[in-house]
Amino acid sequence: MMKEPHTNDVNTVEVEHQENQQTSDSSIAAANAIKYTAYIILFFGFLYFLVQYVLPLL
């Protein structure tokens, strides 16, 4: 059975509603604090390497 091309059949579409939960400001601040603390530790580790191993060679 073929559908008529000019019929007024209306298809209903259910839209799923999703709530987007925003991450809290405190968790973003904590993540940034951990990230920048890691950067500082890596920086001082690199400086320690330069002072202990590279500078004595000069």
VENSUL-V216425 format. One record per pair of residues at least 4 apart in sequence whose ideal C-beta (glycine too) atoms are under 7 Angstrom apart, sorted by sequence separation. I is the first residue (numbers start at 1). GAP is how many residues later the second one is. D is the distance in whole Angstrom. If there is no record, write none. Layout:
i=[I & I]
gap=[GAP & GAP]
d=[D & D]
This chain:
i=[3 & 23 & 25 & 26 & 27 & 28 & 29 & 30 & 31 & 32 & 33 & 34 & 35 & 36 & 37 & 38 & 39 & 40 & 41 & 42 & 43 & 44 & 45 & 46 & 47 & 48 & 49 & 50 & 51 & 23 & 50]
gap=[4 & 4 & 4 & 4 & 4 & 4 & 4 & 4 & 4 & 4 & 4 & 4 & 4 & 4 & 4 & 4 & 4 & 4 & 4 & 4 & 4 & 4 & 4 & 4 & 4 & 4 & 4 & 4 & 4 & 5 & 5]
d=[7 & 5 & 6 & 6 & 6 & 6 & 6 & 7 & 6 & 6 & 6 & 6 & 7 & 6 & 6 & 6 & 6 & 6 & 6 & 6 & 7 & 6 & 7 & 7 & 6 & 6 & 6 & 5 & 6 & 6 & 6]
